[in-house]
């Protein structure tokens, strides 16, 4: 759900490259004098011509990299955190799509760098690492709304479906990250602490609170998890009706059914906008209505329908991955966990121009900031049956589109 680059939590992209940089930058680069100011951009190879590379940095800028005969080129495996296992390679081994960390001197124009060292991660290695991470997040991951935080005890409690609570236990080695309010990319997530996590107020749906995804070792009944990694953030889960659209500025203004207030949402190139098939909408409505009945329990997936926030993929806002056994029927994986991202990809796409005043929609968006409007991650139309099934709890309805259910990472994998 998080758009193509929202869906994978993996340390095989800029985060890991940056860690390699951190471990190697202090030693300097061969061929550079102590007085030489070095730059270290990270990006993907866009083009190769002779001894020149064009890379697109993670900030979106294109740089020309001049590779000299003395330039040292090292290849590291995706996920490596230092250069101990790096292998010397030739420029001919570098291909478009590979990620590189360049160390070199920058020309006065700021667009050309004379490289003294290149650290290369192969695109194929990164893709394989991402797939492994996605599968591990699906197999050992849990996610949902935060209901309680106890920093002193190192514990967080989440609501992961109807009447199901999961306690997340942390240790000194647990990696904890918080998503940026303006980005759903895992690469933009920052180190954080349990004390920064905000629990939801069940009596006030308008108050901001965090959604959390964790992976680690679960106990036998799945009510506790010893976390190896946690990622959290405040996402807007909105169910509402269209007030107006602005195709020139790529925005949609909605009436939030929970707060009864208007909210303007930005739609980016990464935003997924889909028409929910009537049959699937009715199935989700039946599930939501059943979950709202007294004594209802979480029973798992049904006919390819995601059971709330607990069945998810990468937690990183990255592409949803199936189980190691591969995807099962109707977008579900063979272990019974449905892959809603695959279902979404098969739905009919809609545009801002297709939205009509008064039309019901459900969406997940970034929190936004004082300088930017929330950005839609996934927006669905055709949701009238779902909202009818839960007219007094739009948060529960919109949580069906939780980032953890629709894919995180991203991570850009995600977790």
C-alpha positions, 0 to 999 in steps of 0.5 A: 500500500505504500506505493512502490517505494513504500513497501520494503523494510530492508537494510540493503539500500541507503541505510546499509550503505550509510552504515558502510560509509560510517565504518569506513569514512573515518579511515579516509580514502586512498589517494586523497590528501588530508587537506582534500575535502571529500564528498560521499554521495549515495545513489543508483547508477543511471548510465555508464559511458566509458569511464564515466558513471551517471548516478541519481542520488537518494535526494534525486540529483544526477551526478557525473562520476569520473572513474580514474585508473587509480580509483578503488572499486569494491563490491559488498554484499547487500546487508553488509555493515563494513568492508571486511568482506568487500571484494575488489572489482572492475568498472566493467562489473558495475551495471545500471541499477546498482547502488554505489557509495562514491568517495571523491572530490567535487568539481566547482560546478557541484555536478561532477565528482572525481572518484577515489573509491566506489563501493558497489552493491549489486541490484540483484543482491539488493532485490534478493535481500529485500525479498528475504526481509519481506518474507521474514517480516511476514513470517515473524512480524506483527503490527497494529495500533499502539494501545500502551507503552511502558518504557521502564519495562521495555514493553509496548502493547498493540491491538492487532485485530478484534479483541487481540492484544500483543505485547512487544518486549524489547531489549538493549539490542532491539532496533527502534525507528520512527518514520518521518511525518513526510515520508513513508520510506524506511530509508527516511526513518530515524532512530528512536526510543520507546518513550517517543511512541504514542498510544491511542486513546480509545475514547478519542479517535481524533487524537494522533497515535502510532501504528507499530510493526515489529518482528522477532520471536513469538510465543506459542499463542502469538500474544507476546513477541521478543522484538529484534526490530521495531518501526512505528509512525503516526499515519492517518487512517481516514474514512470520508467523503469527497468535498472537492478535487484539484487536479492542478495541485494534485489534492483531494479535500475530504470530510473526515467521518471521524472528526467531521472536519475537512482534510486536504490530502496530497496525491503523489506519483507513488500514491495508489488509487484503486476502485475496490470491487463490490464483492471484496467490499462486501466481504470486508464489510461482513468481516468488520461487522462480525468483529464489532459483535460482542465476543468476536475473536480474530480468526485469521484471513478469509477468502483473500481478505486481510484481517485488519492490521495484524496480517502484513508484509514488510512493515516498512511500507514496501511491497507485500511479500508472500510466504516462502511457499509463494502466494496462494489463491485470491492473493493469499499466501499458502500459510493462510495469510492473504497478500492484499498488495497483490489484490490492490495491484489487480484492482482498477486504477482511478485518478483524482479526476475520477473522484466525485463530490460526495463519493465515499473513500478510505485512505491511509496517508502520511501524517504531514507537517506544518509545511506539507499536507498529508500524502496519500499512500493508498486511497480506495473508492467503492467502500460504501459497504464497509462504512455502512458496516461500521458507521460509528467507528471509521477508525476501525474501518479505515484500519483495514487499510493499515500500512502493515496490511498493505505493505512497509520497508521499506523499506522501501522495505521494510521492515 
